[in-house]
Amino acid sequence: MPRVPVMIASPLEEELAARVGAADPRVELLFDPALLPPARYPGDHAGDPGFRRDPDGEARWRAMLERAEVLFGIPGDSADGLAGVLAGAPRLRWVHATSAGAGELVRRAGLGRDALQRVVVTTSSGVHAVPLAEFAVLGLLAVAKDLPGLLDGQRHRAWPTVRRPLRELNRQTLVLLGLGEIGRETARLGKALGMRTVGVRRSPGPPPAFTDEVHGPERLRELAGRADAMVVSLPLTAQTAGLVDRDTIRRLPPSCIFVNVGRGGVVDEEALAEALAERRIAGAVLDVFATEPLPPGSPLWTLPNVLVSPHAAALSERENERIVELFTANLRRFLDGRPLAKVVEPGVWY
């Protein structure tokens, strides 16, 4: 039986690449670490931007691409890298992206209808649920327990003469904007803290585990008024862009702790910054922004009730291991002729 050439196209540990090759006897692994940019940190899927292949290496790389039917990773983890490999890989049928939000990358690649029909793109949605949900809870606790104030007091060696009580999350209402794997894991952790969990998602149905209520996005503004905390874990699509608009932010109560681990473009960032500067909400912990890197002139850098994270909350030393587990499970589906999981839908880009 002819084997299916599966090419590793982004930095990956050799032992994990070996797992891909051993996933099924029908796999022919195409992997040459010397042709891939060195990873700068665990889970670096773009690799060293200064890396260049010599002419011989480039020829070997192109020869592998021409044979590949399946690609693990996208060169440079970029839209240009995706467009480039589709142009140079005529036998390619499936690309697995190492990011959860790869639909946005596919949209930016500007692929034609023929390319989108020929090649299926899948994402790594779900593999980042644990670290992102943990980060979301860190954000809730950091604001509730006044971590910025404690750190400022420590820096100034200030011992207050009058101490004030800190806030509890127990019995507070947590609104989860998005109930994918990240939202559901955040709900689980929120319930462990005694919170009431209210989910917002586009598809109807009974509440998943650890979620007390589920509503459609048409009720978001109403639910915003109940949100002692709001965690956004949505991808950026035509339907979600600007969903948390100025009016929604205006309805958030003064107690609200706002956390975004989804995409910055889902939120009206200017309106959020104004609400934070005017202390109309308690604070925000943000891992994603409308423009990245966050521009130096953004007020979010200096607001005392904001914690800025450089889109790094999903990074984990276990990230690649989880991505390979997801990919190999999908690879067996591909080899058996079954539908793939986590497929990017053209036009929806999610």
Buried (B, 14 or more C-beta within 10 A) or exposed (E): EEEBBBBBBBBBBEEBBBBBBEBBEBBBBBBEEEBBBEBEEEBBBBBEEEEEBEEEEEEBBEEBBEBBBBBBBBBBBBBBBBBBBBEEBEEBBBBBBBBBBBBBBBBBBEBEEEBBEBBBBBBBBBBBBBBBBBBBBBBBBBBBBBBBBEEEEEEEEEEEEEEEEEBEBEEBBBBBBBBBBBBBBBBBBBBEBEBBBBBBBEEEEEBBEBBBBBBEBEEBBEBBBBBBBBBBBBBBBEEBEBBBBBEBBBBBBEBBBBBBBBBBBBBBBEBBBBBBBEEBBBBBBBBBBBEEEBEEEBEBEEBEBBBBBEBEBBBBEEBBBBBBBBBBEBBEEBBEEEEBEBBBEBEEBB
